[in-house]
């Protein structure tokens, strides 16, 4: 376990593993989860890539700030961490959900660092209605019930063991207040038009049965991104890294080889 401090009283948990001689892959997790969510990817990716995974600010083992934070902080934390470990060229960014949003902003601001990226089940725009909906679901139930609900909405097909694993990622490290703060961090996010300037090859993945970030959201990203490819995974939900890991892993590996 390693910790990086981007600013006073903030620590970002990270791990580096895999093939030290391989290309550099950065895994960026989604809202409420942490870097342990990649458990079905690591064995596959580590054989070919030098892999960095980290817990976003306000998530997992990283610091839960008392003050409000935004996606700006997520991106700045990631840039600082990558500079800290001297990873600043030919990166393969792989972001799921919120992690995809972070990958897109990072690519826009640091295009010389990135070779390719995968953006899975994500958005280029977050409406206030969407924020209000998630805040309401956090507020209206106990943390344990809300945490299981992530998989009820996100796993297709639903799997009880995976649902318990996902819930534990949340309940072991976050309070309801932490979840509310993390949700609010995405308020006002809108980079859709900016994406037309992003000339990095990007693979856009989405589960056909995703109700959290529906297919239309990935189609929108694809329409704006000039060098993007869109693949819709049949029968998959929002948590494709967990409910369809084999398909996800294979597509990520194939895209790097192109």
Buried (B, 14 or more C-beta within 10 A) or exposed (E): EEEBBBEEEBBBBBBBEBBEEBBBBBBBBBBBBBBBBBBBBBEBBBEBBBBBBBBBBBBBBBBBBEEEBBBEBBBBBBBBBBEBEEBBEEBBBBBBBBBBBBBBBBBBEBEEBBBBBBBBBBBBBBEEEBBEEBBEBBEEBEBEEBBBBBBEBBBBEEBEEBBEBBBEBBBEBBEEEBBBBBBBBBBEBEBBEBBEEBEBBBBBBBBBBBEBBBBEBBBBBBBBBEEBBBBBBEEBBBBBBBBBBEBBBEBBBEBBEE
